[in-house]
Every structure is written in structure tokens, then in C-alpha cells.
Amino acid sequence: MTKAEFVELVKETGGYETKAAAEQAVKAFTEAVTAALVKKESVNLVGFGTFSTVDVPEKSGTVPGTGKTYTKPAHTAPKFKIGKTLKDAVAGN
């Protein structure tokens, strides 16, 4: 599903009168979640899931076939843990 298709779905499901209003709602949601994750806060939507961050340690390895080594620096990555209600809805579909 593309973003445009998702905005159309939000318009229909949320009862928005225009695509612009639905797109603004989607944009506000994504920006709010992004802002919270940048602050390393989690966003818990009961039944849907939890958006959070995780610290990933430095990793080194070799490139297959070449023998060259690389080192990936430590970083913070976003994480999503699915909620029970969403998990059950998808499994029952």
C-alpha cells in the first residue's frame, strides 16, 4: 500500500471530509512518533503496539567473497513491538 492509498483509507475510516485533512492527520501522527523516538521516549498504543528505540552496539564482520573487514558503529535504531489486539486481528484474517 502506498502513502496515497493509505491516506485514502484513513479518509474513509476516519470520516475525514477531504484527502488533505486525512493527509494532515497521517503527517501529524508520523511526526509525533518521530519526535518522541528522537527523544528516546516510547509511544505505547494499547492493543496496537509500542514504538521505541534500542541501542545497537558496534559490529564488525567480513564481506563475503572478498575477505575485507568492516566495522559498523554503534547507533540507536527504532523498534516496533506489535500489540495483542493487532496480532490477533492479523492472525484471524
N, CA, C and O atoms as a Tinker XYZ file with bonds, in Angstrom:
   372  protein
     1  N      0.851000   -1.173000    0.000000    73     2
     2  CA     0.000000    0.000000    0.000000    64     1     3
     3  C      0.901000    1.241000    0.000000    63     2     4     5
     4  O      1.816000    1.358000    0.815000    81     3
     5  N      0.632000    2.138000   -0.904000    73     3     6
     6  CA     1.403000    3.380000   -0.983000    64     5     7
     7  C      0.865000    4.383000    0.038000    63     6     8     9
     8  O     -0.186000    4.171000    0.642000    81     7
     9  N      1.599000    5.468000    0.217000    73     7    10
    10  CA     1.159000    6.502000    1.151000    64     9    11
    11  C     -0.171000    7.101000    0.693000    63    10    12    13
    12  O     -1.055000    7.362000    1.509000    81    11
    13  N     -0.307000    7.318000   -0.619000    73    11    14
    14  CA    -1.552000    7.887000   -1.145000    64    13    15
    15  C     -2.736000    6.955000   -0.875000    63    14    16    17
    16  O     -3.819000    7.411000   -0.505000    81    15
    17  N     -2.529000    5.668000   -1.058000    73    15    18
    18  CA    -3.594000    4.695000   -0.774000    64    17    19
    19  C     -3.915000    4.668000    0.718000    63    18    20    21
    20  O     -5.076000    4.548000    1.109000    81    19
    21  N     -2.874000    4.782000    1.551000    73    19    22
    22  CA    -3.086000    4.796000    2.994000    64    21    23
    23  C     -3.866000    6.042000    3.422000    63    22    24    25
    24  O     -4.754000    5.959000    4.270000    81    23
    25  N     -3.538000    7.182000    2.840000    73    23    26
    26  CA    -4.266000    8.424000    3.146000    64    25    27
    27  C     -5.739000    8.274000    2.765000    63    26    28    29
    28  O     -6.622000    8.710000    3.505000    81    27
    29  N     -6.001000    7.663000    1.620000    73    27    30
    30  CA    -7.382000    7.420000    1.193000    64    29    31
    31  C     -8.109000    6.509000    2.191000    63    30    32    33
    32  O     -9.275000    6.743000    2.508000    81    31
    33  N     -7.425000    5.480000    2.681000    73    31    34
    34  CA    -8.004000    4.570000    3.674000    64    33    35
    35  C     -8.296000    5.312000    4.980000    63    34    36    37
    36  O     -9.348000    5.107000    5.586000    81    35
    37  N     -7.381000    6.164000    5.413000    73    35    38
    38  CA    -7.589000    6.960000    6.625000    64    37    39
    39  C     -8.770000    7.901000    6.435000    63    38    40    41
    40  O     -9.559000    8.096000    7.359000    81    39
    41  N     -8.902000    8.486000    5.249000    73    39    42
    42  CA   -10.028000    9.383000    4.945000    64    41    43
    43  C    -11.347000    8.644000    5.110000    63    42    44    45
    44  O    -12.279000    9.154000    5.732000    81    43
    45  N    -11.421000    7.449000    4.555000    73    43    46
    46  CA   -12.662000    6.666000    4.616000    64    45    47
    47  C    -12.940000    6.173000    6.032000    63    46    48    49
    48  O    -14.061000    6.296000    6.526000    81    47
    49  N    -11.919000    5.615000    6.685000    73    47    50
    50  CA   -12.115000    5.025000    8.011000    64    49    51
    51  C    -12.319000    6.085000    9.083000    63    50    52    53
    52  O    -13.106000    5.891000   10.010000    81    51
    53  N    -11.618000    7.199000    8.961000    73    51    54
    54  CA   -11.695000    8.235000    9.981000    64    53    55
    55  C    -12.799000    9.242000    9.769000    63    54    56    57
    56  O    -13.031000   10.093000   10.628000    81    55
    57  N    -13.483000    9.166000    8.644000    73    55    58
    58  CA   -14.578000   10.088000    8.379000    64    57    59
    59  C    -14.112000   11.496000    8.047000    63    58    60    61
    60  O    -14.846000   12.459000    8.271000    81    59
    61  N    -12.903000   11.629000    7.516000    73    59    62
    62  CA   -12.407000   12.945000    7.110000    64    61    63
    63  C    -13.118000   13.370000    5.828000    63    62    64    65
    64  O    -13.410000   12.541000    4.966000    81    63
    65  N    -13.392000   14.661000    5.711000    73    63    66
    66  CA   -14.117000   15.162000    4.544000    64    65    67
    67  C    -13.231000   15.261000    3.308000    63    66    68    69
    68  O    -13.702000   15.084000    2.185000    81    67
    69  N    -11.932000   15.547000    3.519000    73    67    70
    70  CA   -11.040000   15.715000    2.384000    64    69    71
    71  C     -9.787000   14.868000    2.551000    63    70    72    73
    72  O     -9.433000   14.454000    3.655000    81    71
    73  N     -9.125000   14.623000    1.422000    73    71    74
    74  CA    -7.854000   13.916000    1.454000    64    73    75
    75  C     -6.806000   14.738000    2.192000    63    74    76    77
    76  O     -5.946000   14.190000    2.882000    81    75
    77  N     -6.886000   16.061000    2.042000    73    75    78
    78  CA    -5.915000   16.941000    2.696000    64    77    79
    79  C     -5.999000   16.806000    4.212000    63    78    80    81
    80  O     -4.967000   16.787000    4.884000    81    79
    81  N     -7.190000   16.714000    4.755000    73    79    82
    82  CA    -7.363000   16.554000    6.207000    64    81    83
    83  C     -6.815000   15.212000    6.665000    63    82    84    85
    84  O     -6.163000   15.126000    7.706000    81    83
    85  N     -7.075000   14.175000    5.900000    73    83    86
    86  CA    -6.568000   12.848000    6.244000    64    85    87
    87  C     -5.047000   12.812000    6.147000    63    86    88    89
    88  O     -4.380000   12.212000    6.990000    81    87
    89  N     -4.496000   13.459000    5.112000    73    87    90
    90  CA    -3.042000   13.500000    4.959000    64    89    91
    91  C     -2.405000   14.276000    6.103000    63    90    92    93
    92  O     -1.328000   13.909000    6.573000    81    91
    93  N     -3.052000   15.340000    6.556000    73    91    94
    94  CA    -2.547000   16.114000    7.681000    64    93    95
    95  C     -2.544000   15.263000    8.954000    63    94    96    97
    96  O     -1.622000   15.364000    9.762000    81    95
    97  N     -3.560000   14.433000    9.135000    73    95    98
    98  CA    -3.626000   13.554000   10.305000    64    97    99
    99  C     -2.502000   12.517000   10.274000    63    98   100   101
   100  O     -1.866000   12.257000   11.295000    81    99
   101  N     -2.262000   11.928000    9.104000    73    99   102
   102  CA    -1.186000   10.949000    8.957000    64   101   103
   103  C      0.166000   11.618000    9.209000    63   102   104   105
   104  O      1.022000   11.061000    9.897000    81   103
   105  N      0.351000   12.804000    8.654000    73   103   106
   106  CA     1.609000   13.533000    8.833000    64   105   107
   107  C      1.823000   13.881000   10.302000    63   106   108   109
   108  O      2.935000   13.743000   10.813000    81   107
   109  N      0.781000   14.328000   10.981000    73   107   110
   110  CA     0.889000   14.683000   12.396000    64   109   111
   111  C      1.265000   13.457000   13.233000    63   110   112   113
   112  O      2.091000   13.553000   14.141000    81   111
   113  N      0.666000   12.317000   12.929000    73   111   114
   114  CA     0.973000   11.087000   13.662000    64   113   115
   115  C      2.432000   10.686000   13.467000    63   114   116   117
   116  O      3.135000   10.406000   14.438000    81   115
   117  N      2.890000   10.657000   12.216000    73   115   118
   118  CA     4.266000   10.229000   11.962000    64   117   119
   119  C      5.280000   11.208000   12.556000    63   118   120   121
   120  O      6.315000   10.787000   13.074000    81   119
   121  N      4.995000   12.501000   12.487000    73   119   122
   122  CA     5.907000   13.485000   13.067000    64   121   123
   123  C      5.942000   13.383000   14.592000    63   122   124   125
   124  O      7.001000   13.548000   15.197000    81   123
   125  N      4.804000   13.114000   15.214000    73   123   126
   126  CA     4.750000   12.983000   16.671000    64   125   127
   127  C      5.522000   11.754000   17.139000    63   126   128   129
   128  O      6.273000   11.823000   18.111000    81   127
   129  N      5.339000   10.638000   16.453000    73   127   130
   130  CA     6.074000    9.419000   16.808000    64   129   131
   131  C      7.568000    9.636000   16.597000    63   130   132   133
   132  O      8.373000    9.233000   17.436000    81   131
   133  N      7.946000   10.262000   15.497000    73   131   134
   134  CA     9.353000   10.545000   15.219000    64   133   135
   135  C      9.959000   11.429000   16.309000    63   134   136   137
   136  O     11.063000   11.161000   16.783000    81   135
   137  N      9.246000   12.474000   16.703000    73   135   138
   138  CA     9.744000   13.385000   17.739000    64   137   139
   139  C      9.955000   12.654000   19.064000    63   138   140   141
   140  O     10.944000   12.890000   19.757000    81   139
   141  N      9.031000   11.776000   19.409000    73   139   142
   142  CA     9.163000   11.011000   20.654000    64   141   143
   143  C     10.364000   10.065000   20.583000    63   142   144   145
   144  O     11.112000    9.943000   21.553000    81   143
   145  N     10.550000    9.404000   19.452000    73   143   146
   146  CA    11.666000    8.464000   19.315000    64   145   147
   147  C     13.013000    9.183000   19.316000    63   146   148   149
   148  O     13.997000    8.652000   19.832000    81   147
   149  N     13.067000   10.384000   18.745000    73   147   150
   150  CA    14.304000   11.166000   18.765000    64   149   151
   151  C     14.693000   11.477000   20.210000    63   150   152   153
   152  O     15.879000   11.507000   20.541000    81   151
   153  N     13.697000   11.709000   21.074000    73   151   154
   154  CA    13.953000   11.971000   22.491000    64   153   155
   155  C     14.174000   10.669000   23.274000    63   154   156   157
   156  O     14.344000   10.698000   24.493000    81   155
   157  N     14.170000    9.531000   22.570000    73   155   158
   158  CA    14.316000    8.192000   23.164000    64   157   159
   159  C     13.173000    7.867000   24.121000    63   158   160   161
   160  O     13.370000    7.176000   25.120000    81   159
   161  N     11.988000    8.365000   23.813000    73   159   162
   162  CA    10.780000    8.036000   24.559000    64   161   163
   163  C     10.030000    6.972000   23.778000    63   162   164   165
   164  O     10.160000    6.893000   22.556000    81   163
   165  N      9.249000    6.153000   24.465000    73   163   166
   166  CA     8.452000    5.159000   23.754000    64   165   167
   167  C      7.015000    5.663000   23.624000    63   166   168   169
   168  O      6.545000    6.463000   24.433000    81   167
   169  N      6.333000    5.179000   22.592000    73   167   170
   170  CA     4.933000    5.525000   22.348000    64   169   171
   171  C      4.148000    4.221000   22.406000    63   170   172   173
   172  O      4.309000    3.351000   21.551000    81   171
   173  N      3.292000    4.093000   23.426000    73   171   174
   174  CA     2.537000    2.863000   23.636000    64   173   175
   175  C      1.076000    3.096000   23.251000    63   174   176   177
   176  O      0.371000    3.865000   23.904000    81   175
   177  N      0.631000    2.434000   22.198000    73   175   178
   178  CA    -0.768000    2.495000   21.766000    64   177   179
   179  C     -1.395000    1.150000   22.137000    63   178   180   181
   180  O     -1.212000    0.157000   21.432000    81   179
   181  N     -2.127000    1.124000   23.236000    73   179   182
   182  CA    -2.659000   -0.112000   23.793000    64   181   183
   183  C     -3.451000   -0.881000   22.733000    63   182   184   185
   184  O     -4.345000   -0.336000   22.085000    81   183
   185  N     -3.105000   -2.148000   22.574000    73   183   186
   186  CA    -3.763000   -3.009000   21.602000    64   185   187
   187  C     -3.138000   -2.969000   20.225000    63   186   188   189
   188  O     -3.257000   -3.927000   19.461000    81   187
   189  N     -2.469000   -1.866000   19.894000    73   187   190
   190  CA    -1.835000   -1.735000   18.579000    64   189   191
   191  C     -0.371000   -2.111000   18.645000    63   190   192   193
   192  O      0.086000   -2.978000   17.900000    81   191
   193  N      0.370000   -1.460000   19.539000    73   191   194
   194  CA     1.782000   -1.777000   19.681000    64   193   195
   195  C      2.558000   -0.648000   20.328000    63   194   196   197
   196  O      1.995000    0.377000   20.712000    81   195
   197  N      3.871000   -0.858000   20.442000    73   195   198
   198  CA     4.740000    0.113000   21.078000    64   197   199
   199  C      5.896000    0.474000   20.164000    63   198   200   201
   200  O      6.627000   -0.397000   19.692000    81   199
   201  N      6.054000    1.765000   19.919000    73   199   202
   202  CA     7.207000    2.280000   19.194000    64   201   203
   203  C      8.258000    2.645000   20.239000    63   202   204   205
   204  O      7.945000    3.330000   21.213000    81   203
   205  N      9.495000    2.200000   20.051000    73   203   206
   206  CA    10.568000    2.520000   20.989000    64   205   207
   207  C     11.894000    2.553000   20.241000    63   206   208   209
   208  O     11.950000    2.346000   19.029000    81   207
   209  N     12.967000    2.819000   20.999000    73   207   210
   210  CA    14.302000    2.802000   20.407000    64   209   211
   211  C     15.144000    1.762000   21.123000    63   210   212   213
   212  O     14.854000    1.389000   22.260000    81   211
   213  N     16.174000    1.304000   20.461000    73   211   214
   214  CA    17.099000    0.334000   21.040000    64   213   215
   215  C     18.521000    0.748000   20.649000    63   214   216   217
   216  O     18.774000    1.170000   19.520000    81   215
   217  N     19.433000    0.616000   21.603000    73   215   218
   218  CA    20.837000    0.918000   21.327000    64   217   219
   219  C     21.497000   -0.318000   20.729000    63   218   220   221
   220  O     21.498000   -1.388000   21.338000    81   219
   221  N     22.056000   -0.164000   19.537000    73   219   222
   222  CA    22.707000   -1.267000   18.839000    64   221   223
   223  C     24.220000   -1.102000   19.012000    63   222   224   225
   224  O     24.768000   -0.055000   18.668000    81   223
   225  N     24.901000   -2.126000   19.541000    73   223   226
   226  CA    26.347000   -1.999000   19.745000    64   225   227
   227  C     27.128000   -2.038000   18.438000    63   226   228   229
   228  O     26.604000   -2.419000   17.392000    81   227
   229  N     28.396000   -1.634000   18.522000    73   227   230
   230  CA    29.281000   -1.675000   17.360000    64   229   231
   231  C     29.404000   -3.115000   16.868000    63   230   232   233
   232  O     29.421000   -4.053000   17.666000    81   231
   233  N     29.488000   -3.279000   15.563000    73   231   234
   234  CA    29.557000   -4.620000   14.976000    64   233   235
   235  C     30.639000   -4.628000   13.904000    63   234   236   237
   236  O     30.760000   -3.685000   13.122000    81   235
   237  N     31.414000   -5.690000   13.877000    73   235   238
   238  CA    32.395000   -5.836000   12.811000    64   237   239
   239  C     32.190000   -7.183000   12.149000    63   238   240   241
   240  O     31.666000   -8.113000   12.762000    81   239
   241  N     32.599000   -7.285000   10.908000    73   239   242
   242  CA    32.430000   -8.520000   10.161000    64   241   243
   243  C     33.266000   -8.493000    8.903000    63   242   244   245
   244  O     34.068000   -7.586000    8.680000    81   243
   245  N     33.058000   -9.514000    8.083000    73   243   246
   246  CA    33.793000   -9.598000    6.823000    64   245   247
   247  C     32.817000   -9.604000    5.663000    63   246   248   249
   248  O     31.696000  -10.099000    5.780000    81   247
   249  N     33.253000   -9.050000    4.547000    73   247   250
   250  CA    32.445000   -9.035000    3.333000    64   249   251
   251  C     32.649000  -10.380000    2.637000    63   250   252   253
   252  O     33.781000  -10.741000    2.314000    81   251
   253  N     31.560000  -11.129000    2.402000    73   251   254
   254  CA    31.702000  -12.442000    1.766000    64   253   255
   255  C     32.366000  -12.351000    0.389000    63   254   256   257
   256  O     32.040000  -11.478000   -0.415000    81   255
   257  N     33.286000  -13.254000    0.140000    73   255   258
   258  CA    33.927000  -13.330000   -1.171000    64   257   259
   259  C     35.143000  -12.451000   -1.342000    63   258   260   261
   260  O     35.972000  -12.707000   -2.215000    81   259
   261  N     35.268000  -11.407000   -0.517000    73   259   262
   262  CA    36.413000  -10.514000   -0.679000    64   261   263
   263  C     37.393000  -10.612000    0.478000    63   262   264   265
   264  O     38.577000  -10.320000    0.314000    81   263
   265  N     36.916000  -11.015000    1.631000    73   263   266
   266  CA    37.781000  -11.101000    2.792000    64   265   267
   267  C     38.007000   -9.767000    3.477000    63   266   268   269
   268  O     38.687000   -9.709000    4.502000    81   267
   269  N     37.453000   -8.693000    2.932000    73   267   270
   270  CA    37.604000   -7.375000    3.548000    64   269   271
   271  C     36.775000   -7.309000    4.833000    63   270   272   273
   272  O     35.706000   -7.912000    4.923000    81   271
   273  N     37.275000   -6.580000    5.811000    73   271   274
   274  CA    36.540000   -6.422000    7.055000    64   273   275
   275  C     35.913000   -5.031000    7.112000    63   274   276   277
   276  O     36.382000   -4.092000    6.469000    81   275
   277  N     34.856000   -4.925000    7.887000    73   275   278
   278  CA    34.187000   -3.645000    8.081000    64   277   279
   279  C     33.788000   -3.514000    9.537000    63   278   280   281
   280  O     33.696000   -4.508000   10.258000    81   279
   281  N     33.552000   -2.288000    9.966000    73   279   282
   282  CA    33.061000   -2.016000   11.311000    64   281   283
   283  C     31.876000   -1.070000   11.195000    63   282   284   285
   284  O     31.987000    0.024000   10.640000    81   283
   285  N     30.742000   -1.507000   11.726000    73   283   286
   286  CA    29.542000   -0.663000   11.739000    64   285   287
   287  C     29.462000   -0.029000   13.131000    63   286   288   289
   288  O     29.410000   -0.749000   14.128000    81   287
   289  N     29.453000    1.282000   13.214000    73   287   290
   290  CA    29.476000    1.947000   14.525000    64   289   291
   291  C     28.194000    1.715000   15.328000    63   290   292   293
   292  O     27.148000    1.383000   14.771000    81   291
   293  N     28.296000    1.895000   16.632000    73   291   294
   294  CA    27.127000    1.794000   17.498000    64   293   295
   295  C     26.137000    2.888000   17.109000    63   294   296   297
   296  O     26.533000    3.989000   16.726000    81   295
   297  N     24.844000    2.573000   17.212000    73   295   298
   298  CA    23.819000    3.545000   16.850000    64   297   299
   299  C     22.509000    3.221000   17.564000    63   298   300   301
   300  O     22.369000    2.173000   18.194000    81   299
   301  N     21.573000    4.125000   17.454000    73   299   302
   302  CA    20.235000    3.926000   18.005000    64   301   303
   303  C     19.297000    3.615000   16.850000    63   302   304   305
   304  O     19.313000    4.297000   15.826000    81   303
   305  N     18.474000    2.578000   17.020000    73   303   306
   306  CA    17.561000    2.162000   15.953000    64   305   307
   307  C     16.119000    2.160000   16.467000    63   306   308   309
   308  O     15.882000    1.875000   17.641000    81   307
   309  N     15.157000    2.474000   15.597000    73   307   310
   310  CA    13.753000    2.393000   16.003000    64   309   311
   311  C     13.301000    0.939000   16.076000    63   310   312   313
   312  O     13.839000    0.071000   15.388000    81   311
   313  N     12.308000    0.692000   16.918000    73   311   314
   314  CA    11.799000   -0.671000   17.113000    64   313   315
   315  C     10.282000   -0.583000   17.289000    63   314   316   317
   316  O      9.770000    0.387000   17.850000    81   315
   317  N      9.569000   -1.603000   16.807000    73   315   318
   318  CA     8.112000   -1.672000   17.000000    64   317   319
   319  C      7.760000   -3.048000   17.522000    63   318   320   321
   320  O      8.134000   -4.062000   16.933000    81   319
   321  N      7.038000   -3.080000   18.632000    73   319   322
   322  CA     6.563000   -4.344000   19.195000    64   321   323
   323  C      5.051000   -4.377000   19.021000    63   322   324   325
   324  O      4.342000   -3.502000   19.517000    81   323
   325  N      4.569000   -5.382000   18.318000    73   323   326
   326  CA     3.147000   -5.486000   17.990000    64   325   327
   327  C      2.315000   -5.789000   19.240000    63   326   328   329
   328  O      2.745000   -6.544000   20.113000    81   327
   329  N      1.127000   -5.195000   19.317000    73   327   330
   330  CA     0.205000   -5.420000   20.425000    64   329   331
   331  C     -0.664000   -6.649000   20.190000    63   330   332   333
   332  O     -0.823000   -7.101000   19.056000    81   331
   333  N     -1.218000   -7.180000   21.261000    73   331   334
   334  CA    -2.011000   -8.409000   21.178000    64   333   335
   335  C     -3.243000   -8.261000   20.285000    63   334   336   337
   336  O     -3.536000   -9.150000   19.486000    81   335
   337  N     -3.961000   -7.156000   20.410000    73   335   338
   338  CA    -5.176000   -6.960000   19.617000    64   337   339
   339  C     -4.855000   -6.969000   18.118000    63   338   340   341
   340  O     -5.550000   -7.618000   17.337000    81   339
   341  N     -3.809000   -6.252000   17.724000    73   339   342
   342  CA    -3.409000   -6.217000   16.313000    64   341   343
   343  C     -2.927000   -7.596000   15.872000    63   342   344   345
   344  O     -3.275000   -8.057000   14.785000    81   343
   345  N     -2.137000   -8.248000   16.699000    73   343   346
   346  CA    -1.610000   -9.580000   16.376000    64   345   347
   347  C     -2.761000  -10.570000   16.139000    63   346   348   349
   348  O     -2.745000  -11.334000   15.174000    81   347
   349  N     -3.759000  -10.544000   17.033000    73   347   350
   350  CA    -4.900000  -11.438000   16.895000    64   349   351
   351  C     -5.738000  -11.108000   15.666000    63   350   352   353
   352  O     -6.246000  -12.015000   15.007000    81   351
   353  N     -5.892000   -9.821000   15.348000    73   351   354
   354  CA    -6.676000   -9.415000   14.180000    64   353   355
   355  C     -6.014000   -9.893000   12.900000    63   354   356   357
   356  O     -6.690000  -10.383000   11.995000    81   355
   357  N     -4.696000   -9.755000   12.815000    73   355   358
   358  CA    -3.976000  -10.180000   11.615000    64   357   359
   359  C     -3.976000  -11.697000   11.489000    63   358   360   361
   360  O     -4.143000  -12.228000   10.391000    81   359
   361  N     -3.793000  -12.393000   12.595000    73   359   362
   362  CA    -3.753000  -13.855000   12.594000    64   361   363
   363  C     -5.114000  -14.451000   12.217000    63   362   364   365
   364  O     -5.185000  -15.508000   11.591000    81   363
   365  N     -6.187000  -13.765000   12.604000    73   363   366
   366  CA    -7.525000  -14.272000   12.329000    64   365   367
   367  C     -8.014000  -13.962000   10.936000    63   366   368   369
   368  O     -9.087000  -14.421000   10.545000    81   367
   369  N     -7.249000  -13.186000   10.170000    73   367   370
   370  CA    -7.686000  -12.752000    8.836000    64   369   371
   371  C     -7.486000  -13.831000    7.815000    63   370   372
   372  O     -7.801000  -13.635000    6.641000    81   371
